[in-house]
Amino acid sequence: MAKQYETVIGLEVHVELATKTKIFCGCSTAFGGAPNTHTCPVCTGMPGTLPVLNKQVLEYAVAVGLATNCEITRYCKFDRKNYFYPDNPQNYQISQLYLPICRNGHVDIETKDGVKAIGIHEIHMEEDAGKLIHDEWEDVSLVDFNRSGVPLIEIVSEPDMRSAEEVIAYLEKLRMTIQYLGVSDCKLNEGSMRADVNLSVREVGATEFGIRTEMKNLNSFRSIAHAIENERERQIDLLEAGQKVIQETRRWDENKEYSYAMRSKEDAQDYRYFPDPDLVPVQITDEFLEEIRAKQPEFRPEKMQRYKEEYDIPDYDIDIITGSKHMADLFEATVAICNQPKKVSNWLMGETLRLLKEKDMDPEDIRFSPDHLAGLINLTEQKVINSTVAKEVFEEIFETDIDPEQYVEEKGLKTVNDEGALRKTVEEVIAANPQSVEDYRNGKEKAIGFLVGQTMKAMKGKADPASVNKLLKELL
């Protein structure tokens, strides 16, 4: 009988923190920017410069630790991890090995077999390295230090995951928690969330772990899932052929759907870690901890529960809306103005999602204000405009956040409520379409639809379809 294998996976997730300035200096952390413009002597590693810890980095790291059920290390310090690499300007990286800020946490994920707790071994603060840009044309490599010194937290899980599905569920849970905290936007495509996958296989029933490899360069959930499947197969094939898996770091190539060895895996002693002599240890007081705890937001599970109780909207809507912190905030703010939860939900679930998909945008990229969406809902409710016009106005709101009342006024889009004008138009349409009138009188219900359409056309879309329908039936 063929051997059965089990996959064992642990993750190292790097999250770039959304502070305005870097971890040890005052340079901007903004994404983009001309190469080497967000730099100073500290983050380019000039001799004699001294780092100073950005307090917000500590606050953010503790907030993530509390949200992931970690113990917070009350006395922690920074260490130097020594290695030479051209984009690492000091020839060491300031990180935390001995006393990381958070330890022994967990997050719960939903799997097909129910809820499963994934352990978090530790979370530590560190600085990001610069970036090497390889110019194929000139055949040179250039270095950009803009990213050097951008604050990171590294979240190291326990090897508790057994499949790509569990890995994606864990990453989505982390991303959601961190976005709700406002600590990072977690955009994988911009590198503000990056995951390295440690994977090994063992025979089902074995207690010892197999030899693991680490995979880097994974910048989407899709490539993470592919890389896991691919590496699992590769290791099983080696074992089946009686060969050994080598402990190494591999780089995933998304285009070729293949990973190749980068370097044999170093151990901690290769980095010659020692406490950084330039940074004072951090002592965390009870007051500081309580302050951070008091600022924790309402997370998604509590929000979903509250929406069920407070707003009469379907579970499906709740699921989608709370899936983005930005969308949930927009929903709540709009409902607070117009008090129409179902209508607000309909605009978000319908037109908003349609336009996001069409323009390939994330919910976090929505720029229109709750005031203007609420204004549009009020105009529709009061029948100042009909639903067709409302959709047209909404597209403008979505694009440039116009004031709907002003726009409707300027463009003359108000529904014509003049009974006389409407009656006159309907009579003209009836006179002009004897065949449809005949069909309707012979029991063809559909014919009325055509007549409503003709009337709306004649009114330039500015009539209320329900009134037109009613008047037509009356006159016929």
C-alpha positions in Angstrom: 0.0 0.0 0.0 1.3 3.5 -0.9 2.6 5.6 2.0 0.3 8.4 3.2 2.0 11.8 3.8 1.1 14.7 6.0 2.2 18.3 5.3 3.5 20.4 8.2 3.5 24.1 7.6 4.6 27.1 9.7 4.7 30.7 8.5 6.9 33.8 9.0 4.8 36.8 8.1 6.4 40.2 7.7 4.0 43.2 8.1 5.1 46.7 7.2 3.7 49.1 9.8 1.7 52.1 8.7 3.7 54.7 10.7 4.5 58.0 9.0 8.2 57.7 9.8 10.8 54.9 10.0 11.5 52.7 13.0 14.8 54.4 14.1 14.8 57.8 12.3 12.4 60.5 11.0 12.4 59.6 7.3 9.1 59.0 5.5 7.8 55.5 5.0 5.6 56.4 2.0 5.5 53.7 -0.7 7.0 54.8 -4.0 9.1 58.0 -4.2 12.2 58.5 -6.3 15.1 56.1 -5.3 17.0 57.2 -2.2 14.9 60.3 -1.4 13.4 59.0 1.8 16.8 58.6 3.5 19.1 60.1 6.0 22.5 59.2 7.6 20.7 56.8 10.1 18.8 54.6 7.6 21.7 54.5 5.2 24.0 53.2 7.9 26.5 56.0 8.2 29.2 55.5 10.9 28.5 57.4 14.1 24.8 57.7 13.7 22.5 56.6 16.5 19.0 55.0 16.2 16.1 56.1 18.3 13.0 53.9 18.6 9.7 55.2 17.1 7.2 54.9 20.0 4.3 54.2 17.6 6.1 51.0 16.3 6.0 49.7 19.9 2.3 50.6 20.3 1.4 48.9 17.0 3.4 45.7 17.9 1.7 45.5 21.3 -1.7 46.1 19.7 -1.2 43.2 17.3 0.1 41.0 20.2 -3.0 41.7 22.3 -5.3 41.0 19.3 -3.6 37.6 18.7 -3.8 36.5 22.3 0.0 36.9 23.0 1.8 37.4 26.2 3.5 40.8 26.1 7.2 40.8 27.1 7.4 43.5 29.7 11.2 43.9 29.4 12.4 43.5 25.9 15.4 44.7 23.8 16.8 44.8 20.3 19.5 42.6 18.9 21.9 42.9 15.9 21.6 40.2 13.3 24.9 40.4 11.4 25.1 39.7 7.7 26.6 41.4 4.6 24.2 42.2 1.8 24.4 45.2 -0.5 20.9 46.5 0.5 21.6 46.1 4.2 23.6 49.4 4.8 24.9 48.8 8.3 25.9 45.2 7.5 23.5 44.2 10.3 19.8 44.3 10.8 18.3 45.5 14.1 15.8 42.8 15.1 14.8 40.9 18.3 16.0 37.3 19.0 16.3 36.9 22.7 13.4 38.9 24.1 10.8 39.4 21.3 7.9 41.8 22.2 5.1 39.1 22.0 5.1 35.4 22.7 2.8 32.4 22.9 -0.4 33.6 21.2 -2.9 32.1 18.8 -5.6 32.9 16.3 -8.6 30.8 15.5 -9.4 29.9 11.9 -12.5 28.4 10.3 -11.7 25.1 8.5 -14.0 22.5 6.9 -13.6 20.5 10.1 -14.6 23.4 12.4 -12.6 26.0 14.3 -8.8 25.4 14.7 -6.3 27.4 16.8 -3.0 28.2 15.1 -0.3 29.0 17.6 1.8 32.1 17.3 5.4 31.4 18.6 6.4 35.0 18.7 6.1 38.5 17.2 9.2 40.7 17.0 9.9 44.2 15.8 12.6 44.8 13.2 13.7 47.1 10.4 13.3 46.4 6.7 16.3 46.3 4.4 16.7 48.4 1.2 15.9 47.1 -2.2 18.2 45.9 -5.0 17.0 46.8 -8.5 18.6 44.7 -11.2 18.9 46.5 -14.5 19.1 43.9 -17.2 19.8 46.5 -20.0 22.8 48.1 -18.3 23.8 44.8 -16.6 24.1 46.5 -13.2 22.4 46.3 -9.9 21.3 49.5 -8.2 20.4 50.0 -4.6 17.4 52.0 -3.3 17.5 52.7 0.5 13.9 54.1 0.7 12.6 51.0 2.3 15.6 50.6 4.6 14.5 51.2 8.2 10.8 50.9 7.4 9.3 49.3 10.6 8.2 45.7 10.4 6.8 43.2 12.7 7.5 39.5 12.0 4.8 37.1 13.1 6.2 33.6 13.5 3.6 30.8 13.7 3.9 27.4 15.2 4.0 24.5 12.7 0.3 24.0 13.1 -1.0 24.2 9.6 -1.6 21.1 7.5 -2.8 22.4 4.1 -2.8 25.4 1.7 -6.4 26.0 2.8 -5.4 26.4 6.4 -2.5 28.7 5.5 -4.8 31.0 3.4 -7.4 31.0 6.2 -4.7 32.0 8.8 -3.3 34.7 6.5 -6.8 36.1 5.9 -7.5 36.2 9.6 -4.2 37.9 10.3 -4.7 40.4 7.5 -8.3 41.2 8.7 -7.1 41.7 12.3 -4.3 44.0 11.3 -6.4 46.0 8.9 -9.1 46.5 11.6 -6.3 47.7 14.0 -5.2 50.2 11.3 -1.6 49.1 11.9 -0.9 48.2 8.2 -2.8 48.1 4.9 -1.4 44.5 4.4 -1.2 44.9 0.6 0.6 41.8 -0.7 1.2 43.3 -4.1 3.1 46.3 -2.5 5.0 44.1 -0.2 3.4 45.5 3.0 2.5 41.9 3.9 4.9 39.1 2.9 4.8 35.5 3.9 7.7 32.9 3.9 6.5 29.4 4.1 8.3 26.7 6.1 7.2 23.3 4.9 8.0 19.6 5.6 6.3 16.3 5.0 6.2 13.2 7.2 4.4 9.9 7.0 0.9 10.0 8.6 1.2 8.9 12.2 4.9 9.9 12.6 5.7 12.1 15.6 9.0 13.5 14.4 9.0 16.5 11.9 10.6 16.0 8.5 13.4 18.2 7.1 11.9 21.6 6.2 12.5 24.1 3.5 11.7 27.8 3.5 10.1 29.4 0.5 10.4 33.1 -0.3 9.1 35.6 -2.9 5.4 34.9 -2.4 3.3 38.0 -3.1 -0.2 36.7 -3.5 -2.5 34.2 -1.9 -2.6 32.4 -5.2 1.2 32.0 -5.4 1.3 30.9 -1.8 -1.2 28.1 -2.5 0.6 27.0 -5.7 4.0 27.0 -4.0 2.7 24.9 -1.1 1.2 22.2 -3.5 4.4 22.3 -5.6 6.8 21.9 -2.6 4.7 19.2 -1.0 4.9 17.1 -4.3 8.6 17.8 -4.7 9.5 16.6 -1.1 7.2 13.5 -1.4 8.9 12.6 -4.8 12.4 12.9 -3.1 11.3 10.6 -0.2 9.7 8.1 -2.5 12.9 7.9 -4.5 14.8 7.2 -1.3 16.5 10.6 -1.3 16.8 13.2 1.4 15.2 16.6 1.6 17.9 19.3 2.1 17.2 22.1 4.5 17.4 25.2 2.4 15.8 28.5 1.3 14.0 28.3 -2.0 12.7 31.0 -4.3 9.3 30.6 -5.9 8.9 31.7 -9.6 5.2 32.4 -10.2 5.6 32.5 -14.0 7.3 29.1 -14.2 5.3 27.7 -11.2 8.6 26.3 -9.9 10.9 26.9 -6.9 14.7 26.7 -7.0 17.3 26.6 -4.2 18.7 30.0 -3.2 21.0 29.0 -0.2 21.4 26.3 2.4 19.5 27.4 5.6 21.6 29.3 8.1 21.1 28.8 11.8 20.9 31.6 14.3 24.5 31.3 15.3 25.6 32.1 11.8 24.2 35.6 12.3 26.3 36.2 15.5 23.4 37.9 17.3 24.1 40.2 20.2 22.1 42.9 22.0 22.3 46.2 20.2 24.5 48.5 22.3 22.9 51.7 20.8 19.3 51.1 21.9 18.1 51.1 25.4 15.9 48.2 26.6 12.1 48.8 26.6 10.2 48.5 29.8 6.5 48.2 29.4 4.3 49.5 32.3 0.8 48.4 33.3 -0.5 51.8 32.4 1.0 51.6 28.9 -0.6 48.1 28.4 -4.0 49.2 29.6 -3.8 52.3 27.3 -3.3 50.1 24.3 -5.9 47.6 25.4 -8.5 50.4 25.8 -7.8 51.6 22.2 -8.4 48.1 20.6 -11.2 48.4 18.0 -14.3 46.3 17.6 -13.0 43.3 15.6 -14.9 41.6 12.8 -16.6 38.8 14.8 -18.1 41.3 17.3 -19.0 43.6 14.5 -20.8 40.8 12.6 -22.7 39.9 15.8 -23.8 43.5 16.4 -24.9 44.0 12.7 -27.2 41.0 13.1 -28.8 42.5 16.2 -28.9 46.2 15.1 -29.5 46.2 11.3 -32.0 44.2 9.5 -29.7 43.1 6.7 -29.0 39.6 5.3 -26.0 37.5 6.7 -24.4 37.5 3.3 -24.4 41.3 3.2 -22.9 41.4 6.7 -20.2 39.0 5.7 -19.1 41.1 2.7 -19.4 44.5 4.4 -17.4 43.5 7.5 -14.8 41.8 5.2 -13.3 45.3 4.8 -12.8 47.7 7.7 -13.1 50.7 5.4 -16.4 49.4 3.9 -17.8 48.7 7.4 -16.9 52.2 8.5 -18.5 53.7 5.4 -21.7 51.6 6.0 -22.0 52.7 9.6 -21.4 56.3 8.9 -23.9 56.4 6.1 -26.6 54.6 8.1 -26.0 57.1 11.0 -27.0 59.9 8.5 -29.9 58.5 6.6 -31.1 55.6 8.9 -31.7 53.2 6.0 -29.5 50.2 6.7 -31.0 48.0 3.9 -30.8 50.8 1.3 -27.1 51.5 2.2 -26.3 47.8 2.1 -27.9 47.5 -1.3 -25.8 50.3 -2.8 -22.6 48.8 -1.3 -23.4 45.2 -2.3 -24.7 46.2 -5.8 -23.3 49.2 -7.6 -20.2 49.7 -5.3 -19.0 46.1 -5.7 -19.7 46.2 -9.5 -17.6 49.3 -10.0 -14.8 48.0 -7.8 -14.7 44.8 -9.8 -14.9 46.7 -13.1 -12.0 49.1 -12.1 -10.0 46.3 -10.4 -10.0 48.2 -7.1 -10.0 47.0 -3.4 -12.8 48.1 -1.0 -10.0 50.0 0.8 -9.7 52.3 -2.3 -13.3 53.6 -2.0 -13.0 57.4 -1.8 -16.6 58.7 -1.7 -18.1 60.1 1.5 -21.0 58.8 3.6 -22.7 62.2 3.3 -23.0 61.9 -0.5 -24.2 58.3 -0.5 -26.8 59.2 2.2 -27.8 62.2 0.1 -28.4 60.0 -2.9 -30.5 57.5 -0.9 -32.7 60.4 0.3 -33.2 61.8 -3.2 -34.3 58.3 -4.3 -36.6 57.7 -1.3 -38.3 61.1 -1.8 -38.7 60.2 -5.5 -36.8 63.4 -6.5 -35.0 61.1 -9.0 -35.8 57.6 -10.2 -33.6 54.5 -9.9 -32.1 54.8 -13.4 -31.0 58.4 -12.8 -29.8 57.3 -9.3 -27.3 54.8 -10.8 -26.0 57.4 -13.2 -25.5 59.9 -10.3 -23.9 57.1 -8.2 -21.2 56.5 -10.8 -20.2 60.2 -10.5 -20.2 59.9 -6.7 -18.0 56.8 -6.9 -15.6 58.5 -9.4 -15.3 62.1 -8.0 -17.4 62.2 -4.8 -19.8 64.9 -6.2 -22.6 66.3 -4.1 -25.7 64.5 -5.5 -28.2 67.3 -4.8 -26.1 69.8 -6.6 -25.4 67.5 -9.5 -29.1 66.6 -10.0 -30.0 70.3 -9.9 -27.3 71.4 -12.3 -27.9 68.5 -14.8 -31.7 68.9 -14.6 -32.2 65.2 -13.6 -35.2 65.6 -11.3 -38.2 63.4 -12.0 -41.1 65.1 -13.7 -44.0 64.9 -11.2 -46.3 67.2 -13.2 -49.3 65.0 -13.6 -50.5 67.0 -16.7 -47.3 66.7 -18.6 -47.0 63.0 -17.9 -50.6 62.3 -18.9 -50.1 64.2 -22.2 -46.9 62.2 -23.0 -48.7 58.8 -22.2 -51.6 59.8 -24.4 -49.2 60.6 -27.3 -47.4 57.2 -26.8 -50.7 55.3 -26.8 -51.7 57.1 -30.0 -48.4 56.4 -31.7 -48.3 52.6 -30.9 -51.7 51.1 -31.9 -50.2 47.6 -32.3 -48.9 47.4 -28.7 -52.2 48.8 -27.4 -54.0 46.0 -29.4 -51.6 43.4 -28.0 -52.1 44.6 -24.4 -55.9 44.5 -24.8 -55.6 40.9 -26.1 -54.0 39.8 -22.9 -50.2 40.3 -23.7 -49.0 41.7 -20.4 -45.5 42.3 -21.9 -46.8 44.9 -24.2 -47.1 47.4 -21.4 -43.4 47.1 -20.7 -42.8 48.4 -24.3 -45.2 51.4 -23.7 -43.5 52.2 -20.4 -40.2 52.2 -22.1 -41.4 54.5 -24.9 -42.9 56.9 -22.3 -39.6 57.0 -20.3 -37.7 57.7 -23.5 -40.0 60.6 -24.4 -39.6 61.9 -20.8 -35.8 61.6 -21.2 -35.8 59.1 -18.3 -37.1 61.7 -15.9 -40.4 60.0 -15.0 -41.2 57.6 -12.2 -41.7 54.2 -13.9 -44.3 53.1 -11.3 -46.5 56.2 -12.0 -46.1 55.7 -15.8 -47.2 52.1 -15.4 -50.2 53.1 -13.3 -51.3 55.9 -15.7 -51.0 53.6 -18.8 -53.2 50.9 -17.2 -55.7 53.6 -16.3 -55.8 55.1 -19.8 -55.9 51.7 -21.5 
